[in-house]
Amino acid sequence: EKITAQAANALLKILEEPVHRHFFLILTSDNPQHLLLTIRSRLVKIEFIAPDLEAGIRFLKENEPNFSESSLKALLHITQFAPLLALEWLQTDRLKQLQVLFSELASLPSNFLALCKQWSDRQKPIVQIELFCIVLYVLLWFKHASYPELTALFLCETERQQLTTRYSVENIYSMLDKLFEARQLLMKGTALNIQMVF
């Protein structure tokens, strides 16, 4: 999606005039329609579709049997039904980080900036942005329904109610926009303190 015109032309040349050795070139894209038609016409398209919810839960249960089915279901929703990513979260500290983040967000009487200040020394800015985005997405889900599985994974019901009362949908979208802008700056190599975003 981020390929420049020069890079696209160079890729096309490689595809049209490969060196004498045989090689495989693997391109991944969420938006293949953004690739030049001449490039797409020279590729074999293979789509990878995420497994259904039941298959994802079975896979996670086989690898991490200590988690309840409802927790695994909630985790699959958060990871957009990507069982390998969900497994990574279970086997690393990512799930624990999110649980701590939710707990601290619920306990802070003020706003998101206070939480950013608390987390500024704990994680790199790009990781902070990822974690905060996940929290905001879950808050959006909570604004539309209670999602008991998600609530059980991160919060108690009282904390969920406090957070959904404290943050409006407009406020959540505004914070997400700021985080997306900050992520773009970081991807361009701009030094950024996450507190500056808010």
C-alpha positions in Angstrom: 0.0 0.0 0.0 2.9 2.3 0.6 4.9 1.5 -2.5 6.3 4.5 -4.4 6.1 4.8 -8.2 9.8 4.2 -8.5 9.6 1.0 -6.4 6.6 -0.2 -8.3 8.4 0.2 -11.6 11.5 -1.6 -10.2 9.3 -4.4 -9.0 7.6 -4.7 -12.3 11.0 -4.9 -14.0 12.0 -7.8 -11.7 8.8 -9.6 -12.5 9.1 -9.1 -16.2 12.8 -9.8 -16.4 13.8 -12.2 -13.6 17.4 -13.1 -13.1 18.5 -16.6 -14.3 18.0 -18.1 -10.8 14.6 -19.2 -9.7 13.1 -17.3 -6.8 9.8 -16.8 -5.1 8.7 -13.3 -4.3 6.0 -13.0 -1.6 4.0 -9.8 -1.5 1.4 -9.2 1.2 -1.3 -6.6 1.1 -4.6 -5.8 2.7 -5.4 -3.6 -0.4 -4.0 -5.4 -3.5 -6.1 -3.1 -5.7 -3.6 -0.4 -4.9 -0.9 -2.3 -6.7 -0.3 -1.5 -10.4 -2.5 -3.7 -12.7 0.6 -4.7 -14.5 2.1 -6.0 -11.3 -1.1 -7.8 -10.2 -1.3 -9.5 -13.6 2.0 -11.2 -13.1 1.3 -12.5 -9.6 -0.6 -15.5 -8.3 -3.1 -14.4 -5.7 -3.6 -16.5 -2.6 -6.1 -15.3 -0.1 -5.8 -16.3 3.6 -9.1 -16.2 5.4 -9.2 -16.2 9.2 -10.8 -19.4 10.6 -14.3 -19.2 12.1 -14.8 -18.5 15.8 -15.2 -22.1 16.8 -12.0 -23.2 15.1 -10.2 -20.3 16.7 -11.4 -21.3 20.1 -10.4 -24.9 19.6 -6.9 -23.9 18.4 -6.4 -21.6 21.5 -7.8 -24.3 23.9 -5.3 -26.8 22.5 -2.4 -24.4 23.1 -3.6 -22.6 26.2 -6.1 -24.8 28.1 -6.1 -22.7 31.3 -8.3 -20.0 29.8 -12.1 -20.1 29.7 -13.9 -20.4 26.4 -15.6 -17.0 27.0 -12.2 -15.4 27.6 -10.8 -16.9 24.4 -13.9 -15.8 22.5 -13.4 -12.2 23.7 -9.7 -12.3 22.9 -10.5 -13.5 19.3 -12.9 -10.6 18.9 -10.2 -8.1 20.0 -7.6 -9.6 17.7 -10.1 -9.6 14.8 -10.4 -13.4 14.7 -6.6 -14.0 14.3 -5.9 -17.0 16.4 -2.1 -16.8 16.1 -2.1 -13.2 17.3 -4.5 -14.2 20.1 -2.1 -17.0 21.1 0.8 -14.6 21.0 -1.1 -12.3 23.4 -1.7 -15.2 25.7 1.9 -16.4 25.7 3.5 -12.9 26.1 2.6 -10.1 28.4 0.3 -8.3 26.0 -2.9 -9.5 27.6 -1.6 -8.6 31.0 -0.5 -5.2 29.8 -4.1 -4.5 28.5 -5.6 -5.7 31.8 -3.3 -3.3 33.8 -4.1 -0.5 31.3 -7.9 -1.0 31.8 -7.5 -1.2 35.5 -5.5 2.0 35.7 -7.9 3.8 33.3 -10.8 2.8 35.4 -9.1 4.0 38.6 -8.0 7.4 37.3 -10.5 10.2 38.0 -9.3 12.5 35.3 -8.6 11.7 31.6 -6.6 9.8 29.1 -3.6 12.2 29.4 -3.1 11.1 33.0 -2.9 7.5 31.8 -0.4 8.5 29.1 1.8 10.1 31.7 1.8 7.0 33.8 2.7 4.8 30.8 5.3 7.1 29.2 8.2 5.3 30.8 6.9 1.8 30.5 6.6 1.3 26.8 8.0 2.6 23.5 5.6 5.1 21.9 4.6 2.8 19.1 3.6 0.1 21.6 1.8 2.6 23.7 -0.2 3.7 20.7 -1.1 0.1 19.9 -2.2 -0.6 23.4 -4.2 2.6 23.7 -6.0 2.0 20.4 -7.0 -1.5 21.6 -8.4 0.0 24.8 -10.4 2.6 22.8 -11.8 0.0 20.4 -13.0 -2.1 23.4 -14.5 1.1 24.9 -16.4 1.6 21.7 -17.7 -1.9 21.9 -18.8 -1.3 25.5 -20.6 1.9 24.4 -22.9 -0.3 22.1 -23.4 -3.4 24.3 -22.1 -4.8 27.6 -20.2 -7.7 26.1 -19.9 -9.8 29.3 -17.0 -11.8 27.9 -14.9 -8.7 27.2 -15.9 -7.2 30.5 -14.8 -10.3 32.3 -11.5 -10.3 30.5 -10.5 -6.8 31.5 -12.8 -5.2 34.1 -15.6 -5.7 36.6 -19.0 -4.5 35.5 -18.9 -1.4 37.7 -15.6 -0.3 36.0 -17.1 -0.9 32.6 -20.1 1.3 33.5 -17.8 4.1 34.8 -15.7 4.1 31.7 -18.6 4.1 29.3 -20.1 7.0 31.2 -16.8 8.9 31.4 -16.0 8.7 27.6 -18.4 9.6 24.9 -18.3 8.0 21.4 -17.1 11.4 19.9 -14.4 11.6 22.6 -13.2 8.1 21.8 -13.1 8.7 18.0 -11.2 12.0 18.6 -8.6 10.2 20.7 -8.3 7.4 18.0 -7.7 10.1 15.4 -4.9 11.6 17.4 -3.3 8.2 18.0 -3.5 7.4 14.2 -1.8 10.8 13.4 0.8 10.1 16.0 1.4 6.6 14.6 1.9 8.1 11.1 4.5 10.5 12.5 6.3 7.7 14.3 6.3 5.6 11.1 8.0 8.6 9.3 10.7 8.6 11.9 9.5 11.7 13.9 10.5 11.6 17.5 7.4 11.7 19.6 6.3 11.7 23.2 2.9 10.1 23.5 1.8 12.8 26.1 2.2 15.4 23.3 -0.6 13.7 21.4 -3.2 14.6 23.9 
